[in-house]
Amino acid sequence: MEPRRRERRVIAVAGAAALVAVGLNIAFSAVAAHRRRKRRELPGFTAQVNLSAPEIKRLADRIIAKSKETYDSVATVPLDKVSFANAVAPLADLDALQFPLVQACVLPRMVSPSEDVRKASAEAEKRLHSHFVLCRQREDVYRVMKAFAVKGDKIGPEATRFLQCLMKEFERYGVKLSQSKRKEMEKLKSRIDELNLKYLQNLNDFTKFLLLSEDELAGLPFEFLKDLEKADGKLKVPLTSYHVTPILEHCKVGSTRKQIAVAYGQKGGKDNLGILENLVQLRHKFARLLGYTNYADFAIEPRMARTSRKVLEFLEEMSEQLSDVANRELSILKELKIKEEGSAQFGMEDLLYYMKRAEEFKIDLDIGEIKHYFPVSLVISGMLKMFQDLFALRFDEIKDADVWHDTVRLFSVWDASSSDLLGYFFLDIFAREGKYAHTCVVTLQNGCLCSNGARKVPAAVLLSQCPKEFDGNPALLRFPEVVRLFHEFSHVVHHISNKTTFSRFSGLRLEGDFAEIPSLLLENWCYESVSLKMMSGFHQDITKSITSEACQSLKRRRDLFAGLKMKQEILLCLVDQIIHSSENVDIDDLIKDLHPKVMLGIPLLEGTSPASCFPRLAIGYDAVCYSYIWSEVFAADLFVSKFKDDLLNQHAGLRFRNKVLAPGGSKDPLDIITDYLGREPSLQPFIQSRTRNSL
């Protein structure tokens, strides 16, 4: 029997053991019955998208109760009678059934027009998160899964991977620890969370400013200066990124740039540096409790790179490979400084300013005017057409669907050749009060095969904050917003292309340094004429698309000084990796030593401490700051190798959809990409493609 068919059969025969999960489905049917009567039925889609505050609370209660019931049932299985059907399948079925229900509870926090509903959703999210953490710490359930794993029954590669991933999740939550060590782990985690928030709070509470004269701010546009408050005959400049970045880009006075850069680089100060040093030590203790040598190995284990050593090797090789082109870029900037300011030493405060000057000399493009070619409606329609054409998909809008706001649109997704239903996506792209403020994708339902043989199809929501049409004038998008929208819709297509058996492997529940690769790959289409013209048209005459020359300028602008820009990223990623893989590192000394080595002799600005004002070190990206660079490198290789010469080749797009997107997390991602490329991924395509136009 083929592995795929064997896995489908394994899930199907688990029905008897999954009566609890079937009961879960029945229990929720009463909650949803009246809503199903009101809305058009959507085959394969069970998520609720418009619950009231009381319904959210009741649904969260039932999710927790039925989840506990299922875990209790698995825990009672005698260890000498374990099978896939009674030890693993109930948990797989529970995941498949619960995921859309959980998402029905938590999505309203981000999208509901009702404040009461948003509050109920936020509270439900906290309760559900706490409950699922407790579930992953159940030693009795882990013992049953372990007994089945030791038994060694053949269950197929995807089912085996599911079991391995599930057991590893339990272990990373401390299920193998003694009660005393588990309590210690919880105390460490609680303290880490407190310090994370304190680090961010210090940055948010930073209110210092500088008083500067108009002469000291020479080069800044009038629109910038007129918005600054006046005090003691000078202009009050707050030390926020909103104010600091324009000054570093446009101020002609080198001493002002340095003064601003130093003051901004002290944000967080010694307090945050001390917090970070404490955080690093606590993280190492946390990781060692779980049996890891250091925190970096703990953080990286579930990602493509697997080990800190591999990440360090990757970053060091990247830095070395970029040195020649970065040196050439720096020489150009130094020459510009000599022409404008004389022989003053080139410092970090000069990078943005002279990059901007070089951009003005080398690129004939008004980035502010470009938005006139990107009306929101045209960008959306062109983007949808491009994805349909490239990946052999068909998007049909569903007009009478139940949605949470009248501006939300729902589409079904079909395979253009077979006419099979693949999934659904909601577009909630317009700004409104109370809505989540950033562009992102939220998964509503994962694609999977249920125990009764029915297939749930993937469903996702694309959220954004696009402007609306006003007084008959079309809403326009800045070019970075076009790229961001395109990037996030790529995640939607990735999610909907999924064809896995298990919900656990669907769509975006992937290794963190793999999930971004397809979207970063597809961002390349935003810099190529053939695809940009599909998404553009002058707002007063949409038949006039963006010019080929403007498309080339946008690409050159992206790649200009790519070596130096990447070097700055690598520096911070190296700091992140070293402090989280080594003991007792003096962070200030480390940065002072690394900075001139990575940044080609440019010293760290005296008195600054980048580690005190770099939030990714503190929360969310600790020990994994490298992952975005990793994803960019892989994406560049895929683009250059498979798409660059024929951007709308449907055969190539369909092969990518089936080979890379469809497996989701059901296979090792490095194996997926290596199999697709026919070789190991390489750094060279990124180095060559991004630095070719950097000068």
Disulfide bonds with the S-S distance in Angstrom:
none
